[in-house]
Amino acid sequence: MATSKNPLLKGFSGQIGKTIVVKQYPGDRTIITAYPDMSKVKPTAAQLAAKSKFADAVAYAQNIKAKPELKMLAEKRLIDRTGTLYHALIKEFMQHKT
């Protein structure tokens, strides 16, 4: 891990290829790290279940958005949402499908 004072990296964050990650921290600190190697990490059963549930939520939202009549009903039902319809549908699925 290295700290950079390079003005070119100020405000930049994210990955460069799959080799370097640039992170921004409070106090104008720019940290450069190696890209994490997650190849040996084994997800738990709970993590796999959560991932599967989220994939189902995404499919649910995409299905509703693809059909105009379902989309119109969802827009009426979720009128007081704060974000996009897509994100509101995912939230709805995740909260009601336990």
Secondary structure, 3 states (H helix, E strand, C coil): CEEECCCCCCCCCEEECCCEEEEEECCCEEEEEECCCCCCCCCCHHHHHHHHHHHHHHHHHHHHHHCHHHHHHHHHHCCCCCCCHHHHHHHHHHHHCC
